[in-house]
Amino acid sequence: PITQIVRLVSVEPLIAAKLLHLANSVYYNPSGAVVRGLPEAITRLGVSLVRTTALAVAMNQLMRSKETAVFSEFTKVLWDHSLRAAAASRVLARKLTRVSPDEAMLAGLVHDLGAFYM
């Protein structure tokens, strides 16, 4: 339920801020009606995009972690590759398949997630 998602997201201010920013972007808000609360932002964006955004923020934070500073060049290349794979997956899913573009984007984003831990 949206209330549970709001409760979980509100614990992480960076994710909440990113979701509000997205919900108020021209792409998701062409009418210009400002969204000020998480429930409205999550409803406007949809659960799939919220999940993908939260994962992207978490992966970005992991990449910037002090513990991975030694591997900063590798993590930068891996992050760039993941973003490109996510974008390509979304476009291909939307144009060529019946797969949800948001799910395809999420799959593209996490397909090399294990590399961060290795």
C-alpha positions in Angstrom: 0.0 0.0 0.0 1.1 3.6 -0.7 1.0 4.4 3.1 3.6 1.7 3.8 5.8 2.9 0.9 5.5 6.5 2.2 6.6 5.3 5.6 9.6 3.5 4.2 10.7 6.2 1.9 10.3 9.0 4.4 13.1 7.4 6.5 15.6 8.2 3.8 15.6 12.0 3.1 17.7 11.7 -0.1 15.3 9.3 -1.7 12.3 11.3 -0.6 13.8 14.5 -2.1 14.6 12.8 -5.3 11.1 11.5 -5.7 9.6 14.9 -5.0 12.0 16.4 -7.5 11.0 13.8 -10.2 7.3 14.2 -9.4 7.6 18.0 -10.0 9.6 17.6 -13.2 8.2 18.7 -16.5 8.0 15.1 -17.7 5.9 13.9 -14.8 4.1 17.2 -14.2 3.3 18.9 -17.5 0.4 20.8 -15.9 2.7 22.4 -13.4 0.6 21.4 -10.3 3.2 21.3 -7.6 3.5 18.1 -5.5 4.6 18.8 -1.9 4.0 15.5 -0.2 5.3 12.0 -0.6 1.9 10.3 -1.0 1.1 12.5 -4.0 4.6 12.0 -5.5 4.5 8.3 -5.2 1.0 8.1 -6.7 2.1 10.3 -9.6 5.3 8.4 -10.3 4.0 4.9 -9.7 5.5 2.1 -7.6 7.8 0.8 -10.3 9.5 4.1 -10.8 9.7 4.7 -7.0 11.4 1.3 -6.6 13.8 2.1 -9.5 14.6 5.5 -8.2 15.3 4.2 -4.6 17.6 1.6 -6.0 19.4 4.1 -8.2 19.9 6.4 -5.2 21.2 3.6 -3.1 23.6 2.4 -5.8 24.8 5.9 -6.3 25.5 6.2 -2.5 27.3 2.9 -2.5 29.5 4.1 -5.4 30.4 7.2 -3.5 31.1 5.4 -0.2 34.4 6.0 1.4 35.0 2.2 1.6 35.0 2.1 -2.2 37.2 5.1 -2.8 40.1 2.9 -3.7 37.9 1.5 -6.6 36.5 4.9 -7.6 37.5 4.6 -11.3 36.0 1.1 -11.5 32.8 2.1 -9.7 32.4 5.2 -12.0 32.7 3.0 -15.1 30.3 0.4 -13.7 27.8 3.1 -12.7 27.9 4.6 -16.2 27.5 1.1 -17.8 24.5 0.4 -15.5 22.8 3.7 -16.4 23.3 3.0 -20.1 22.0 -0.5 -19.8 19.0 0.7 -17.9 18.2 3.4 -20.5 18.6 0.9 -23.4 16.5 -1.7 -21.6 13.7 0.8 -21.1 13.7 2.0 -24.7 13.8 -1.6 -26.1 11.1 -2.8 -23.8 8.8 0.1 -24.7 9.3 -0.2 -28.4 9.8 -3.9 -29.0 8.2 -5.9 -26.2 5.3 -6.2 -23.9 7.6 -6.0 -20.9 7.0 -3.1 -18.6 9.6 -0.4 -19.4 10.1 0.4 -15.7 10.8 -3.3 -14.9 13.2 -3.5 -17.9 15.0 -0.3 -16.7 15.3 -1.8 -13.2 16.8 -5.0 -14.6 19.3 -3.0 -16.7 20.2 -1.0 -13.6 20.9 -4.0 -11.4 22.3 -6.5 -13.9 25.9 -6.0 -12.7 25.0 -5.2 -9.0 27.2 -8.1 -7.8 30.3 -6.4 -9.2 30.0 -3.7 -6.4 30.4 -6.4 -3.8 33.1 -8.4 -5.5 
